[in-house]
Amino acid sequence: MSRHETMSLAATDGAYMAAALALGRRNMGRTAPNPAVGALVVKDGVIVARGYTAEGGRPHAEAIALAAAGEAARGATLYVTLEPCSHHGATPPCVDAIIAAGVTRVVTAMEDPDPRVAGRGHALLRDAGVEVVVGPEAAAARCDHLGHILRVTKHRPMVTLKLAQTADGYAAGDAHDPRLRITGPIADAYTHVQRSLHDAIMVGSGTAREDDPLMTVRLPGLDGAKRLRVVLDRNLTLSPRSRLAFTARETPLLVLIGPDVPDVSAHSFAELTGAEVVRVPTIDGRLDLLAALRLLADRGVTRVFSEGGPRVAESLLAAGLADDVIIHKGVKPLGRPGRPALTPVARKALENLSRYRMIESRMLGVDQMTRYARMD
């Protein structure tokens, strides 16, 4: 193959992989504990079938695409955003289905770091005579599958931290001020989209008490989307009459408390509201955030959207547990003393170029959105 042909094939592989990644994102936030994978079956330059991981994580994207392709898969190329599984779980290995379908070439964006796979899927395909190419759109795939990657390598989900601040940098007014409305409808809709792309939505007890949020996905077409709502509440101060507690039987609510809360209080709250109450260790008087995230990972959560306010933001940033940081800056200043969105500790961590880098800045209506990514 000439250099020109090689470059042309690489460009083609990249374009199809980008399409597969876009396809996989359709169910992002709904596939836990599995990653949101996309797959395309391409033959003679035509996409003959497509698939993406189903809600709840099964069937896998490859299985759906191959079933849709039928006999057209024979001699075709399969593009898949993550290495096909090679282990027996609730369903047979995707590698077996690929070989049986007669696919002759498999292009994947990246190797699966899950120890049950970790290159074995690629090796089995090669042993069966299938050409395997790994790497097109690898950076984008790593971003999309970061929750899965961290869950199997670090025993925690990925965390997106979202903060909203006034033009002069405040998240809220003084203690007894009314709740601020910082951002406009476009930025608010963006937040709901982000909620839909995560398995769980997390806040701290202060935000839960002061803002009395619902923490639900409220977008046209996604009204039925129910994400696990998590409240970090060391002393169990959440009112049973709050909107979170009142709706716990409709949309799941997990309240993480410290070891000092009396059993009778925890049991009473759970029985009265229908929420689940679970204890987490504390460090320096605060809930151990890493322990909390590991508890969520054990429950299959891969992606957490944190709207926890300045204190939770500080803890996440200082510990390097915020993987994606989204800051919305409203157009209006508070114009008086208030509660800074970023504490000095949080700002120092975010501005440390060895820890975080800005990857995006754009306007959402009248509000500015700036996004940062954690450096590995």
N, C-alpha and C positions, 0 to 999 in steps of 0.2 A: 504494500500500500504506500503510495507517495505521501510526501509531507502535506501536500494540499488536501489529499483525501483524508488523511488522519485528522487534520485541523477541522475539516468539514464535518467529519463524524463526531468529533468532540463537541462542536457547536450544536449539532443536532441532538446529541445526548443531553447537553445542558438545557436545551429548550424543552425537550420532553420531560426532563426531571423537574424543571420549574413548574410545568403544568401539573405534574404528579403532586408536588408539594402544595400547590394551590388547591388541588382536589382534596388532599388529606386534611387541610384546615377546615373543611366543611363541618366536621364533627369534633373539632378541637373543643375540649371542655366537656365532652360527653363520652369519651372512650375509656376513662380510667377503669381499671389500673393499667390498661395498655396504652401505648402511644397512638397518636392520630396519624396513621400512615396512609399514603395515597399510592395507587398503582395504575399503570397503563399497559395495555397489550397493544403493540404496534407491529403491523405487518405490511411490507411493501409501501412504507411511508404513510400508512393510514392507521389511525387509532381505531381498533376494532372492538375494544372493551375497556372499561374503567371500573375502578372500585376504590372505596375508602373504608377504613375501619368502622364497623357498625357501633351504635350506641351500646355501652357496656363493655366494649372491647372485642366482641366477637359477632359474626365472623371477621377474620382478618381481611385486609384490603386485597391481598394476593388471591385469596380463595374466592372472593366476590368477583374480581376481574376475570379470573380463569373460568369460572362457571359461566359468566356472561359471554366469554369468547367462544367456548365450546371447541369445536374442531379447528376454528380459525387460529387458535393458540399454537397449533403445530407449526414449527418453523418460524415462530414469531419472536420478537424481543419483548421482554417484560421490564418495564421501568418501575422501580419501587423505592420509596424514600428511606427505607431502613432494611438492613440485612434480613432476609426471610428467616423465620424461626425454624429450628432444627430439632426441637424437643417435643415430646408428647406432653400435652397439658389437657385442657378441657376439649381441645380439638386436635386432630392430627397435624404433624408438622407441615408448614407451607412448602418446605423444600420438596417433600414427597409429591405434593400436588403439582408443583412446577415441572418436575421430572416426568411425571405421568402424563402431563398435558402436552409434552413434546416441544416445549419452549427451547430454543437453541441458544439464546443469548439473554443474559440477565444483567441489567445495569442498576446498581444501587448507589445511593448518595453516601452511605456510610456504614461501617461495621456496627453491629449492635453490641454495646458493652455489657449486656446482660451475661453473666457467667455461663448461663445455660446455652448461649449462642456463641458470642465472642469469636467470630470467624469460622465457626464450624459449619454454619449454613453455606457460606461461600465455598468452603472446602468440599462439602458433599456435592454441590452443584458441579464443581470442576471435575471431581472424580467421576461424575456421570456424563462427562463430555460436554457440559454446558459452558459456553464462553461467559466469563464473569468480568465485569468492569465495575470498579468501585471509585467513587470520588466526585462525580459531577454534582454541583450545587451543595457540596459538603457543608459549607459554612451556614447556608440557609437551613439545611436539614438539622444541623446541630442546634440551631436556635429553636426550630419547631419542636424538636424532640428533647429539649433540655430537661423538662420535667421527668421524663423516663430515664434519661442519662443519670441525673442526680439521684433519683430514687434507687437505682441499682448499683451506683458507685459510692454515693455519700449517705445513703439511707435517709434522704429527706426529699421533699418536693422542691420544685423551683418556686421562687417567690417574685411576684411583681408587686412593687410598692408604688402606690399612687398617692400623691399629695396635691391639694389645691391651695394656692396662696393668693392673697390680694396683691395689687401692684406694688405695695410696700412690704410684702413678705410675710403677712400674717395669715394663720389658718383659722383663727377665731379671735373674738374680742376678749374682754375681761370676763371674769368668772361668771357673772350673772347677766351678761349681754345676751340678746337673742342670737340664734344661729345665723351665721353669715351665709348669704347666697353669693358665692364667689364667681362661679362660671355660668356661661350661657347655655342655651339648648344644644348647640352642636357639640361642645365639650362634654356636656352631660350625657348625650347619646353615645359619644365615644366611650365613656366610662361603662355604660351598660353593655356595649359591644365587648369590652375587655372582660367584664364579669362573665359574659357568656362563653368566653374562650378559656375559662378556668374551672377547675373542679370544685373549688371552695373559695368563699369570700370571708376574709378575716378582719376583725376590728378589735380594738382594745376596749376595756370597760369604760373609760372616760368618754370615748366617742359614742359608745352604746347608750350611756346614760344621758349625755348632753344633747346629742342629735336625735335620739330615738329613731334610728334608721330602720328600714325594712330589709335592706341588703338583698334585694331580689333583682332579677333581670326583667326589665320592663321596656320591651321593644316590640313593635308590630311583628307578628310571626313567631315571637319567642316568648309569648306570655306563659306558656306551659313549662318553660325551662326552669328547673329547680336545682339550685346549687346548694351544697352544704354550707351553712352559715356558721362561722366559728367566732366565739367571743372569748378573748383572753381576760378573765375576770378572777384575779387571785382571791379576793374576799367575797365573791358571789354577791355583788352589789346590784346586779341587774334586777330591775323590778319585774315581778310576774305580770304586771299590767303594761309593760313596754310592748311596743309593736312586734319586736323580735320574739318575745316570749308568747305573746298572744297568738302568733301565727305559727308556732312551733309544730303543731299537729298537721299543718298544711305544707310547710317547707322545713326541711330538717334543720335543727339547731343544736350545735354542740358547744357547751359552755365548759371551758377549761379553768379549773379552780386550783388553788394552792392546798397544801396538806393540812392547814390549820382550820379550814372550814368544818364546822361540826357535821357529822354524818346526818343528823336529823334535818339540818338545813338543806343539805344537798338533796336528800331523798324527797323532802317536801317540795322543793322547787321542781324537781323532775316530775313528780306525780301531778302537781298542779298544772304544769305547762305542757308536758309532753316532750320537753327538751331532754337531751342526754347530757349528764354532768359527769365529767371525768377529772381526776386529780392529776396534776403535773408538778414535778419538783420545782423549787424556787432557788434562785441565786441572787444574793444581795437584796433580798426582799421583793424580787420580781419573779414572775414565772420564767422558767428556763425555756427560752424560745426554741432552742435547738431540740430540746426534749419534746416540746409541743409539735414541732414540725415532723419529728420522727414518729410520733404517735399518729399523725395524719398519714405519713408514708405507709405505716403498717396497715392502715385502713384502705390503702390503694390510691390515695390522693397523690397526684403528680404535679398539679399546678394550683398555686394559691394566689389569690388577688387580695392584697392587704390594703385596706383603707383605714388603718388603725389609728391615725393621728400622729402628732409629733413625738410622743413618747415611744410608741411602737416603732415609728420610723427611725428614731435614734438608735434603738436597740438592734434593729435589723441591719442598719448601715454600719454601725460600729462593729458588729460581729461578722460582717461580710456575708450576711444571709439574704440580702436583697439582690436578686440576680438581674432584674429589670426595674428601672426606676422611672416613673412617669410623673412629671410635675406640670400642673396646669396653673398658669398665671393669669388671673383676671385683669380686667382693664381698670377697675376702680381701686383706689387705695382705701385702707381702713381709716387713715387719717388721725389715729390716736393709738396709744399703747394697747397691745393685744398679745396674743400667744403666737410666737414665731412658728412658721411651718417647719423650718429646719433649725434645730438647736445648734449651737456652736460645734458640738461633737458630731452631729449628723452632717453639717456643712463641710467640716474638715474631711470627713470620710469621703463624701461625694466629690470633693474637689481634689482629692488625691489621685493624680493621673495614673499611679501604679495600681489603683484599685478599681476606678470607674472611668469610663470615657463616654462622652456625649456622642450618640449615634444618630440623633434626629432632632430637628427643631422646626416647627411649622405652626401656622395659625389655624385654629379651629374656630371659625367665626371671628369674634373679636378677642378671643383668648389665645394665649401662646402656650403651645405644648412642647416641652423639652423632654427628651428621653435619653436615659443613660443605661449602659450595660456594664455588668461586673466583669472585670478583667480576670482571666484564669491565672 
